[in-house]
Amino acid sequence: MIQEAATLSTATVSEQRDPEEARRRFDREFSAQISALRRQNCPKAVIKTLESKRPQVIARAVGMTFFGSKRVFFSPVIPASQLSVPEQMLMVKNGDIPGCTFLSPKDITNEVEIPQEPYFIFSVDDGSKTLGWTSQQAERAFAKQPRRRGLNCVEAIGFCRVSGVLSRFNIDAISSRFRKTKIPFLWIIGREPRLGADKVDASDPRWGIPSCNTIVI
């Protein structure tokens, strides 16, 4: 099983919760995510930046409405400028097996603008309803939803780092490109988490396309 998955909180549209109870729950979840990063030997400067966002992240999570299937409230993201993609893949583990990539980081680009400092994404859907979709299908579907987009490469790595998604299916990071024409993806091969890339119009029933709210903190 992918490590660090047990602490992740999820929400369904029918849940009703007291704001103060939710605030306490989100505070515990935030602490669990920061503790996980420390265990993964995340740089102290990155953790300090993420920790400084605690009040805004919790306030945002309390105020958000979650639509559709189960979603992760928030997930920390480390830009490649702060920690390289190969270094981040080492933090994605299947049991005690660290992840890796043979992709050249300089050939990975983002299709969406993201902060230069570590940040959080919200209302992350794991993509279970998009299994077998192409990136174009997902982009059209997300465009019809309020403030929704696919994850980029480092967001997908971060999501895998704090969730068990790769134990269920592989995922595409459709808001990034590899050498401008391919989509980065994460999967497990031979028990090893790995970052690869495939053509934009590829589809496979074993692959889903996770998404998040367009607002980040």
C-alpha positions in Angstrom: 0.0 0.0 0.0 1.2 3.5 -0.8 2.5 5.1 2.5 0.9 8.0 4.3 -2.6 7.3 2.9 -4.4 6.6 6.1 -4.6 10.1 7.5 -6.2 11.7 4.5 -9.7 13.2 5.1 -12.4 13.1 2.5 -15.8 14.6 2.1 -19.1 13.8 0.4 -21.7 16.3 -0.8 -24.2 15.0 1.8 -22.0 15.5 4.9 -23.1 18.2 7.4 -20.5 19.4 9.8 -20.1 21.9 12.6 -17.6 24.6 11.6 -15.6 24.4 14.8 -15.5 20.6 14.6 -14.4 20.8 11.0 -11.7 23.4 11.9 -10.3 21.0 14.5 -10.5 18.1 12.1 -8.7 20.1 9.4 -6.0 21.2 11.9 -5.3 17.6 12.8 -5.1 16.7 9.1 -2.8 19.6 8.4 -0.5 18.5 11.2 -0.5 14.9 9.9 0.5 16.1 6.4 3.3 18.2 7.8 4.5 15.3 9.9 4.5 13.0 6.9 6.7 15.5 5.0 9.2 15.6 7.9 9.3 11.7 7.9 10.0 11.9 4.1 13.0 14.2 4.7 11.4 17.2 3.0 13.6 20.3 3.2 13.0 22.4 6.3 12.5 25.6 4.3 9.7 23.9 2.3 8.0 22.7 5.5 8.3 26.2 7.0 6.6 27.8 4.0 3.8 25.2 4.0 3.4 25.5 7.8 3.0 29.3 7.6 -0.1 28.7 5.4 -2.0 26.7 8.1 -4.6 29.4 9.1 -5.5 30.3 5.4 -5.6 26.6 4.4 -7.9 25.6 7.3 -10.2 28.6 6.8 -10.4 27.8 3.1 -11.2 24.2 3.8 -13.9 25.1 6.3 -15.6 27.5 3.8 -15.5 25.2 0.8 -18.4 23.2 -0.6 -17.6 19.8 -2.0 -19.4 18.5 -5.0 -19.7 15.0 -6.4 -17.7 12.0 -5.2 -15.3 11.8 -2.3 -12.5 14.4 -2.5 -9.4 15.2 -0.5 -9.8 18.5 1.3 -6.3 19.8 0.7 -2.9 18.5 -0.5 0.5 20.2 -0.2 2.5 20.9 -3.4 6.2 21.5 -3.8 7.2 23.3 -7.1 10.1 21.8 -9.0 12.0 25.0 -8.4 12.0 24.2 -4.7 12.7 20.4 -5.0 13.4 18.6 -8.2 10.9 16.1 -9.7 13.3 13.2 -9.2 13.8 14.1 -5.6 10.1 14.4 -5.1 9.5 11.0 -6.7 11.8 9.5 -4.0 9.1 10.6 -1.5 6.4 8.6 -3.2 6.7 5.1 -1.8 5.0 1.8 -2.2 5.8 0.2 1.2 9.5 0.8 1.5 10.1 1.1 -2.3 10.8 4.7 -3.3 9.6 6.1 -6.7 11.7 7.2 -9.6 11.5 8.8 -13.0 13.6 8.6 -16.2 12.0 11.8 -17.6 14.3 14.8 -17.9 12.9 17.5 -15.5 13.8 20.3 -18.0 11.4 18.7 -20.5 8.4 18.9 -18.1 6.3 22.1 -18.4 3.1 23.4 -16.9 0.0 24.3 -18.8 -1.3 26.4 -15.9 0.3 29.1 -13.8 1.3 28.0 -10.4 3.0 29.8 -7.4 6.8 29.7 -7.2 6.7 28.8 -3.5 5.2 25.6 -1.9 1.4 25.8 -1.9 -1.8 23.8 -1.3 -4.5 22.6 -3.7 -8.1 21.9 -2.6 -11.0 19.6 -3.2 -8.8 17.0 -5.0 -10.8 14.3 -6.8 -8.8 11.1 -7.4 -10.2 10.6 -10.9 -12.0 7.4 -10.3 -14.9 8.6 -12.4 -12.6 9.3 -15.4 -11.0 5.9 -15.8 -10.4 5.3 -19.5 -10.8 8.9 -20.5 -8.4 10.8 -22.8 -7.0 14.1 -21.6 -9.3 16.0 -24.0 -12.4 14.3 -22.6 -11.3 15.3 -19.1 -10.5 18.9 -20.0 -14.0 19.3 -21.6 -15.6 17.9 -18.5 -13.7 20.0 -16.1 -14.4 23.1 -18.2 -18.1 22.6 -17.5 -17.5 22.6 -13.7 -17.0 25.7 -11.6 -13.3 26.4 -11.0 -12.0 22.9 -11.8 -8.9 21.7 -13.7 -6.6 18.6 -13.9 -3.4 18.3 -11.8 0.0 19.3 -13.0 3.0 17.0 -12.6 4.1 18.1 -9.1 0.5 18.3 -7.9 0.0 14.7 -9.0 3.2 13.7 -7.3 2.1 15.4 -4.1 -1.3 13.8 -4.3 0.3 10.4 -4.6 2.6 11.2 -1.7 -0.4 11.7 0.7 -3.0 9.4 -0.7 -3.4 5.7 -1.7 -4.5 6.5 -5.2 -1.7 4.4 -6.9 -2.8 1.3 -5.0 -6.1 1.6 -6.9 -5.2 2.9 -10.3 -2.7 5.0 -12.3 -3.1 8.7 -12.9 -2.4 11.3 -15.6 -1.2 14.8 -14.8 -3.0 16.6 -17.7 -2.0 20.2 -16.7 1.6 19.4 -17.6 3.4 18.3 -20.7 6.5 16.3 -21.4 8.4 17.6 -24.4 5.2 19.6 -25.3 3.4 16.6 -26.8 3.0 14.1 -24.0 1.2 13.8 -20.7 3.1 12.9 -17.6 1.6 10.0 -15.6 2.2 8.1 -12.4 1.9 4.3 -12.1 3.4 1.3 -10.2 5.5 -1.1 -12.2 7.2 -4.0 -10.5 6.1 -2.5 -7.2 8.0 0.7 -7.9 6.1 4.0 -8.2 7.3 5.6 -11.5 6.7 8.9 -13.4 6.4 8.4 -17.1 4.7 10.1 -20.1 2.4 9.1 -23.0 0.7 10.7 -25.9 -2.0 13.3 -25.3 -4.8 11.2 -26.8 -3.9 8.0 -25.0 -6.5 6.3 -22.8 -6.6 3.1 -20.7 -9.2 1.8 -18.2 -6.4 1.5 -15.6 -5.7 5.3 -15.8 -7.7 8.1 -14.1 -7.4 11.8 -14.3 -7.4 13.6 -10.9 -8.5 17.2 -10.6 -8.7 20.1 -8.1 -10.2 23.5 -7.5 -8.5 26.2 -9.5 -7.9 28.3 -6.3 -4.6 27.6 -4.5 -3.0 29.0 -1.3 
